[in-house]
Amino acid sequence: MPWLSPNHINRPVDLKQTFKTANPIIGVVHLLPLPTSPRWGGSLRKVIDRAEQEAVALASGGVDGIIVENFFDAPFPKDCVDPAVVSAMSLVLHRLMHLVTLPIGINVLRNDAHSAMAIASCVQAHFIRVNVLTGVMATDQGLIEGQAHQLLRYRRELGSDVKILADVLVKHARPLGSPNLTTAVQETIERGLADGIILSGWATGSPPSLEDLELATAAANGTPVFIGSGASWENIPQLIQAADGVIVSSSLKRRGQIEQPIDPIRVSQFVEAMRRSLSLNEQAATVSASVAVPSNSI
């Protein structure tokens, strides 16, 4: 096998190719508690039924992709989840891949990127989310160290093209030391080989600042940047101006409450708000370009 060039190995996710749009909306399916988690209810059938209902609600509401998380398994292990969780999530992902035609990804909380890559590769999902790809973060699970070297080698070993969307200075965590956001983004891409960047607020439901998004997008230098938390139909018109896409969950649920199921009406409202904003900005840019004074001398 010939050696691959570094540029061939690290290709940022092509949003138009993967999501059929340059500004994708990725809705989140939060799975009910899975086997071995403290709140496991004993019925995998209920887990699958709820996941199917939420995936359909997201798809019918107009999102461009879906990511599945074991969100209600808290408290989470900081690294490897139980094999029963891997098995359950594999079954759910396989069902959803045959239920909706949207690109699907997976996040195995808190930071089991190895299992996420295995599941995604086996069911032919499109991407994974990794909370800590590089560096060290202090979290409620303890110190979590990025394992980019293991994950990238494992992806190569599997012969997989699953894309890696990596959080930078992830929510519900604090970095050891005081890293500069620009440097953190650049190192996650250039040294961690992330295919996309995710920037969140300090916690679930908290959005990143517009200033931080602008800094991250500038530092990413063409690698896609996603809003990772806190997006709503009210703030997305502003936030999306400094990002490429958005991962959204809480504001799409009934009454905006995290424990509730997805509300298709809220999904449609969010999608419409974001698409309208992007369309208006595109029209404004076109008008501005058309009235520009030509620089050619007479």
KAPEWO-V210434 format. One record per pair of residues at least 4 apart in sequence whose C-alpha atoms are under 7 Angstrom apart, sorted by the first residue. I is the first residue (numbers start at 0). J is the second residue. D is the distance in whole Angstrom. If there is no record, write none. Layout:
[[I & J & D] [I & J & D]]
//
This chain:
[[3 & 7 & 6] [3 & 8 & 7] [4 & 8 & 6] [5 & 9 & 6] [6 & 10 & 6] [9 & 192 & 6] [9 & 194 & 7] [10 & 194 & 6] [11 & 194 & 4] [11 & 195 & 6] [11 & 222 & 6] [12 & 162 & 6] [12 & 194 & 5] [12 & 195 & 6] [13 & 17 & 6] [14 & 18 & 5] [14 & 19 & 7] [14 & 20 & 6] [14 & 21 & 5] [15 & 19 & 4] [15 & 20 & 4] [15 & 21 & 5] [17 & 102 & 7] [18 & 23 & 6] [18 & 63 & 6] [18 & 64 & 7] [18 & 102 & 7] [21 & 243 & 7] [22 & 243 & 5] [22 & 244 & 5] [23 & 63 & 5] [23 & 244 & 5] [23 & 245 & 7] [24 & 62 & 5] [24 & 63 & 5] [24 & 64 & 6] [24 & 244 & 6] [24 & 245 & 5] [24 & 246 & 6] [25 & 62 & 6] [25 & 63 & 6] [25 & 64 & 4] [25 & 65 & 5] [25 & 66 & 7] [25 & 245 & 6] [25 & 246 & 5] [25 & 247 & 6] [26 & 57 & 6] [26 & 62 & 6] [26 & 64 & 6] [26 & 65 & 5] [26 & 66 & 6] [26 & 246 & 6] [26 & 247 & 5] [26 & 248 & 6] [27 & 65 & 6] [27 & 66 & 5] [27 & 67 & 6] [27 & 247 & 6] [27 & 248 & 5] [28 & 50 & 6] [28 & 53 & 6] [28 & 54 & 7] [28 & 66 & 6] [28 & 67 & 5] [28 & 68 & 6] [29 & 67 & 6] [29 & 68 & 5] [29 & 69 & 6] [29 & 70 & 5] [29 & 71 & 7] [30 & 46 & 6] [30 & 50 & 6] [30 & 68 & 6] [30 & 69 & 5] [30 & 70 & 6] [30 & 71 & 6] [31 & 46 & 5] [31 & 71 & 6] [32 & 36 & 6] [32 & 38 & 6] [32 & 39 & 5] [32 & 40 & 7] [32 & 71 & 5] [32 & 72 & 5] [33 & 39 & 5] [33 & 72 & 6] [33 & 84 & 6] [34 & 39 & 6] [34 & 83 & 6] [34 & 84 & 6] [35 & 39 & 6] [36 & 72 & 5] [42 & 46 & 7] [43 & 47 & 6] [44 & 48 & 6] [45 & 49 & 6] [46 & 50 & 6] [47 & 51 & 6] [47 & 91 & 6] [48 & 52 & 6] [49 & 53 & 6] [50 & 54 & 6] [51 & 55 & 6] [51 & 95 & 6] [52 & 56 & 6] [53 & 57 & 6] [53 & 260 & 7] [53 & 261 & 6] [54 & 58 & 6] [55 & 59 & 6] [55 & 99 & 7] [56 & 60 & 6] [56 & 261 & 7] [56 & 262 & 7] [56 & 263 & 5] [57 & 61 & 7] [57 & 62 & 6] [57 & 263 & 6] [57 & 266 & 6] [58 & 62 & 6] [60 & 263 & 5] [60 & 266 & 5] [60 & 267 & 5] [61 & 267 & 6] [61 & 270 & 6] [62 & 270 & 7] [63 & 101 & 6] [64 & 101 & 5] [64 & 102 & 5] [64 & 103 & 6] [65 & 101 & 7] [65 & 102 & 6] [65 & 103 & 5] [65 & 104 & 6] [66 & 103 & 6] [66 & 104 & 4] [66 & 105 & 5] [67 & 104 & 6] [67 & 105 & 5] [67 & 106 & 6] [68 & 105 & 6] [68 & 106 & 5] [68 & 107 & 6] [69 & 107 & 6] [69 & 108 & 6] [75 & 108 & 6] [75 & 109 & 6] [75 & 140 & 7] [76 & 80 & 6] [76 & 109 & 6] [76 & 140 & 6] [77 & 109 & 5] [77 & 110 & 6] [77 & 140 & 5] [77 & 143 & 6] [78 & 109 & 7] [78 & 110 & 5] [78 & 111 & 5] [79 & 111 & 5] [80 & 84 & 6] [80 & 111 & 7] [81 & 85 & 7] [82 & 86 & 6] [83 & 87 & 6] [84 & 88 & 6] [85 & 89 & 6] [85 & 114 & 7] [86 & 90 & 6] [87 & 91 & 6] [88 & 92 & 6] [89 & 93 & 6] [89 & 118 & 6] [90 & 94 & 6] [91 & 95 & 6] [92 & 96 & 6] [92 & 122 & 7] [93 & 97 & 7] [93 & 122 & 6] [94 & 98 & 6] [95 & 99 & 6] [96 & 100 & 7] [102 & 125 & 6] [103 & 124 & 5] [103 & 125 & 6] [103 & 126 & 7] [104 & 124 & 6] [104 & 125 & 6] [104 & 126 & 5] [104 & 127 & 5] [105 & 115 & 6] [105 & 119 & 7] [105 & 126 & 7] [105 & 127 & 5] [105 & 128 & 6] [106 & 115 & 6] [106 & 127 & 6] [106 & 128 & 5] [106 & 129 & 7] [107 & 111 & 5] [107 & 112 & 7] [107 & 115 & 6] [110 & 129 & 6] [110 & 130 & 6] [110 & 131 & 7] [111 & 115 & 6] [112 & 116 & 6] [112 & 129 & 6] [112 & 150 & 7] [113 & 117 & 6] [113 & 150 & 6] [114 & 118 & 6] [115 & 119 & 6] [115 & 127 & 6] [116 & 120 & 6] [116 & 127 & 7] [116 & 154 & 7] [117 & 121 & 6] [118 & 122 & 6] [119 & 123 & 6] [119 & 124 & 5] [119 & 125 & 7] [119 & 126 & 7] [119 & 161 & 7] [120 & 124 & 6] [120 & 159 & 6] [120 & 161 & 7] [125 & 161 & 5] [125 & 162 & 6] [126 & 161 & 5] [126 & 162 & 4] [126 & 163 & 6] [127 & 162 & 6] [127 & 163 & 5] [127 & 164 & 6] [128 & 163 & 6] [128 & 164 & 5] [128 & 165 & 6] [129 & 164 & 6] [129 & 165 & 5] [129 & 166 & 6] [130 & 165 & 6] [130 & 166 & 5] [130 & 169 & 6] [131 & 144 & 7] [131 & 145 & 5] [131 & 165 & 7] [131 & 166 & 6] [132 & 145 & 4] [132 & 146 & 6] [132 & 147 & 5] [132 & 165 & 6] [132 & 191 & 7] [133 & 144 & 7] [133 & 145 & 4] [133 & 146 & 6] [133 & 147 & 6] [133 & 187 & 6] [133 & 191 & 6] [134 & 144 & 6] [134 & 145 & 5] [135 & 142 & 7] [135 & 143 & 6] [135 & 144 & 4] [135 & 145 & 6] [135 & 174 & 6] [135 & 175 & 6] [136 & 142 & 6] [136 & 143 & 5] [136 & 144 & 7] [136 & 172 & 6] [136 & 173 & 6] [136 & 174 & 4] [136 & 175 & 6] [137 & 141 & 6] [137 & 142 & 5] [137 & 143 & 6] [137 & 172 & 6] [137 & 173 & 5] [137 & 174 & 6] [137 & 175 & 7] [138 & 142 & 6] [138 & 171 & 6] [138 & 172 & 5] [138 & 173 & 7] [146 & 150 & 6] [147 & 151 & 6] [147 & 191 & 5] [148 & 152 & 6] [149 & 153 & 6] [150 & 154 & 6] [151 & 155 & 6] [152 & 156 & 6] [153 & 157 & 6] [154 & 158 & 6] [154 & 159 & 5] [155 & 159 & 6] [162 & 194 & 6] [163 & 193 & 6] [163 & 194 & 5] [163 & 195 & 6] [164 & 193 & 6] [164 & 194 & 6] [164 & 195 & 5] [164 & 196 & 6] [164 & 197 & 7] [165 & 193 & 6] [165 & 195 & 6] [165 & 196 & 5] [165 & 197 & 6] [166 & 196 & 6] [166 & 197 & 4] [166 & 198 & 6] [167 & 183 & 7] [167 & 184 & 6] [167 & 196 & 7] [167 & 197 & 6] [167 & 198 & 6] [168 & 174 & 7] [169 & 199 & 6] [170 & 199 & 6] [170 & 200 & 6] [170 & 201 & 5] [170 & 202 & 5] [171 & 201 & 6] [171 & 202 & 5] [178 & 183 & 6] [179 & 183 & 6] [180 & 184 & 6] [180 & 215 & 7] [181 & 185 & 6] [181 & 214 & 6] [181 & 215 & 6] [181 & 218 & 5] [182 & 186 & 6] [183 & 187 & 6] [184 & 188 & 6] [184 & 215 & 6] [184 & 218 & 6] [184 & 219 & 6] [185 & 189 & 6] [185 & 218 & 6] [185 & 219 & 6] [186 & 190 & 5] [186 & 191 & 6] [187 & 191 & 5] [187 & 192 & 6] [187 & 193 & 6] [188 & 192 & 5] [188 & 193 & 5] [194 & 222 & 7] [195 & 222 & 6] [195 & 223 & 5] [195 & 224 & 6] [196 & 223 & 6] [196 & 224 & 5] [196 & 225 & 6] [197 & 224 & 6] [197 & 225 & 5] [197 & 226 & 6] [197 & 227 & 5] [198 & 207 & 7] [198 & 225 & 6] [198 & 226 & 5] [198 & 227 & 5] [199 & 206 & 6] [199 & 207 & 5] [199 & 226 & 6] [199 & 227 & 4] [199 & 228 & 5] [200 & 205 & 5] [200 & 206 & 4] [200 & 207 & 4] [200 & 228 & 6] [200 & 229 & 7] [201 & 205 & 6] [203 & 228 & 6] [203 & 229 & 7] [204 & 228 & 6] [204 & 229 & 4] [204 & 249 & 6] [205 & 228 & 6] [205 & 229 & 4] [206 & 228 & 5] [206 & 229 & 4] [206 & 230 & 6] [207 & 211 & 7] [207 & 212 & 7] [208 & 212 & 6] [209 & 213 & 6] [209 & 238 & 6] [209 & 241 & 7] [210 & 214 & 6] [211 & 215 & 6] [212 & 216 & 6] [212 & 241 & 6] [212 & 242 & 6] [213 & 217 & 6] [213 & 241 & 5] [214 & 218 & 6] [215 & 219 & 6] [216 & 220 & 7] [216 & 224 & 6] [216 & 241 & 7] [216 & 242 & 7] [223 & 243 & 6] [224 & 242 & 5] [224 & 243 & 5] [224 & 244 & 7] [225 & 242 & 6] [225 & 243 & 6] [225 & 244 & 5] [225 & 245 & 5] [225 & 246 & 7] [226 & 242 & 7] [226 & 244 & 6] [226 & 245 & 5] [226 & 246 & 6] [227 & 245 & 6] [227 & 246 & 5] [227 & 247 & 7] [228 & 246 & 7] [228 & 247 & 6] [230 & 234 & 6] [230 & 235 & 6] [230 & 247 & 6] [231 & 235 & 6] [231 & 250 & 5] [231 & 269 & 7] [232 & 268 & 7] [232 & 269 & 5] [232 & 272 & 6] [234 & 238 & 6] [235 & 239 & 6] [235 & 273 & 6] [236 & 272 & 7] [236 & 273 & 6] [236 & 276 & 5] [238 & 242 & 7] [239 & 243 & 7] [239 & 244 & 7] [248 & 252 & 7] [249 & 255 & 6] [249 & 256 & 6] [249 & 257 & 5] [250 & 255 & 5] [251 & 255 & 6] [251 & 261 & 6] [251 & 262 & 6] [251 & 265 & 5] [251 & 266 & 5] [252 & 256 & 6] [252 & 257 & 7] [252 & 259 & 6] [252 & 260 & 5] [252 & 261 & 4] [252 & 262 & 5] [253 & 259 & 6] [253 & 260 & 6] [253 & 261 & 6] [253 & 262 & 5] [262 & 266 & 6] [263 & 267 & 6] [264 & 268 & 6] [265 & 269 & 6] [266 & 270 & 6] [267 & 271 & 6] [268 & 272 & 6] [269 & 273 & 6] [270 & 274 & 6] [271 & 275 & 6] [272 & 276 & 6] [273 & 277 & 6] [274 & 278 & 6] [275 & 279 & 6] [276 & 280 & 6] [277 & 281 & 6] [278 & 282 & 6] [279 & 283 & 6] [280 & 284 & 6] [281 & 285 & 6] [282 & 286 & 6] [283 & 287 & 6] [284 & 288 & 6] [285 & 289 & 6] [286 & 290 & 6] [287 & 291 & 6]]
//
